[in-house]
């Protein structure tokens, strides 16, 4: 079994910052892309950011210049640094990773349980 464990969510005031962490564990042979989605109540799930194994990031238009995604391949972790947070950023944030569990590489998507981010005064 593979598990993604997320942490770092919470309540922050507008303009504040939060850092989310995602740690993959279990029977992992290799990890390809990692990234984050978010979903606010009553809205569709929205892609936030992704990062390649070599560290090349990409971002959704709504978070560019405010969020930074990074990864540590040795620790099987991904991090989302969020600054200048807005009320519109309030959502459950989900980490995902494409993971192979065998040496005969075959990647499948795994998801974290989600962590709540609330931006409010």
Buried (B, 14 or more C-beta within 10 A) or exposed (E): EBEBBBEBBEEBEEEEEBBBBBBBEEEBEBBBBBBBBBBBEEEEEBBBBBBEEEEEBEBBEBBEEBBBBBBEEEEBBBBBBBEEBEEEBBBBBBBBBBBBBEEEEEBEEBEBEBBEBBBEE
